Amino acid sequence: MIRFSNVSKQYPGGIEALRQINLHIEEGAMAFVTGRSGAGKSSLLRLIALIERHTRGQIIINNQNLERVRGRRVPLFRRNIGFMFQDHRLLHDRTVFDNVSLPLVIAGARHQDIVKRTHAALDKVGLLHKEKAYPVALSGGEQQRVGIARAVVHRPALLLADEPTGNLDPALSWEIMQLFEQFNQVGVTILLASHDLDMIKRMRKRIITLRMGRILDQGRDDEK
Ligand SMILES: Nc1ncnc2c1ncn2[C@@H]1O[C@H](COP(=O)(O)OP(=O)(O)OP(=O)(O)O)[C@@H](O)[C@H]1O
């Protein structure tokens, strides 16, 4: 599903955020990327979602070479990916329903499908009863769950989450992790960035550790 071969990322300022990364994550896997602040976790996820472009090497996602995914192909490519940010980036002047349905609206889905799928996604995260609420009226954990519903509403094969439990207490973080695990159990490949080592160790999944832009430890599924 994800293959990095000698991938480096240099930002315009000259900082090399990722250096010669070799990584393979199989379809259906759930894995964590960890490391200190600045290690390159977010950069790794952003390269996969084409929010940023790598500067050297090759990235293959779902059999597609990212160098060839340009222009109009980018939105099409992203339809297969769900992305969840730490600060969830919900629109505060839109209801929960409108926030979650946004990826479907952008993709031009039919009204009936939008309603059906948005309700299904909200149901999965336990927030169907809050569809008419505005984000400010929700707790931090609920807002995070809305972010998850929005990331999965278009049923992506790959879900990327950048510090999805960043601001939550341990109990809520654990709940959010169980939700990710449920999506993984129905076949979604999941890659999460987190610096919460205690929590990710408890999950007993593959852990990829970055240090200063390099892979320090690949976890148990070593490069194939
Ligand atoms: N848009 C950018 N322009 C220039 N440098 C950047 C940019 N984004 C990240 N960097 C730099 O790249 C390096 C890796 O950053 P990145 O955000 O990937 O790390 P991280 O492990 O996700 O950190 P954190 O846990 O703090 O989010 C850092 O030195 C950072 O300052």
The ligand as an SDF file (V2000), in Angstrom:
LIG
                    3D

 31 33  0  0  0  0  0  0  0  0999 V2000
    6.5850   23.9510    5.7530 N   0  0  0  0  0  0  0  0  0  0  0  0
    7.8140   23.8360    6.2810 C   0  0  0  0  0  0  0  0  0  0  0  0
    8.8160   24.6610    5.8750 N   0  0  0  0  0  0  0  0  0  0  0  0
   10.0680   24.5440    6.3750 C   0  0  0  0  0  0  0  0  0  0  0  0
   10.4220   23.6360    7.3020 N   0  0  0  0  0  0  0  0  0  0  0  0
    9.4690   22.7890    7.7530 C   0  0  0  0  0  0  0  0  0  0  0  0
    8.1170   22.8490    7.2680 C   0  0  0  0  0  0  0  0  0  0  0  0
    7.4010   21.8890    7.8950 N   0  0  0  0  0  0  0  0  0  0  0  0
    8.2560   21.2520    8.7310 C   0  0  0  0  0  0  0  0  0  0  0  0
    9.4890   21.7860    8.6490 N   0  0  0  0  0  0  0  0  0  0  0  0
   10.6840   21.3370    9.3940 C   0  0  0  0  0  0  0  0  0  0  0  0
   10.9220   19.9770    9.0950 O   0  0  0  0  0  0  0  0  0  0  0  0
   11.3100   19.2560   10.2660 C   0  0  0  0  0  0  0  0  0  0  0  0
   10.3360   18.1050   10.5160 C   0  0  0  0  0  0  0  0  0  0  0  0
    9.0580   18.6530   10.8630 O   0  0  0  0  0  0  0  0  0  0  0  0
    7.7480   17.7690   11.0720 P   0  0  0  0  0  0  0  0  0  0  0  0
    6.6220   18.7020   11.3080 O   0  0  0  0  0  0  0  0  0  0  0  0
    7.6500   16.7880    9.9740 O   0  0  0  0  0  0  0  0  0  0  0  0
    8.1460   16.9980   12.4110 O   0  0  0  0  0  0  0  0  0  0  0  0
    7.2170   16.2430   13.4550 P   0  0  0  0  0  0  0  0  0  0  0  0
    7.9900   15.0350   13.8750 O   0  0  0  0  0  0  0  0  0  0  0  0
    5.8750   16.0330   12.8930 O   0  0  0  0  0  0  0  0  0  0  0  0
    7.1560   17.2820   14.6430 O   0  0  0  0  0  0  0  0  0  0  0  0
    5.9540   17.6210   15.6770 P   0  0  0  0  0  0  0  0  0  0  0  0
    5.8280   16.4160   16.5610 O   0  0  0  0  0  0  0  0  0  0  0  0
    6.4740   18.8070   16.4110 O   0  0  0  0  0  0  0  0  0  0  0  0
    4.7410   17.8990   14.8520 O   0  0  0  0  0  0  0  0  0  0  0  0
   11.3740   20.2910   11.3890 C   0  0  0  0  0  0  0  0  0  0  0  0
   12.7060   20.7190   11.5020 O   0  0  0  0  0  0  0  0  0  0  0  0
   10.4760   21.3990   10.8920 C   0  0  0  0  0  0  0  0  0  0  0  0
   10.8780   22.6400   11.4200 O   0  0  0  0  0  0  0  0  0  0  0  0
  1  2  1  0
  2  3  1  0
  2  7  2  0
  3  4  2  0
  4  5  1  0
  5  6  2  0
  6  7  1  0
  6 10  1  0
  7  8  1  0
  8  9  2  0
  9 10  1  0
 10 11  1  0
 11 12  1  0
 11 30  1  0
 12 13  1  0
 13 14  1  0
 13 28  1  0
 14 15  1  0
 15 16  1  0
 16 17  2  0
 16 18  1  0
 16 19  1  0
 19 20  1  0
 20 21  2  0
 20 22  1  0
 20 23  1  0
 23 24  1  0
 24 25  2  0
 24 26  1  0
 24 27  1  0
 28 29  1  0
 28 30  1  0
 30 31  1  0
M  END
$$$$
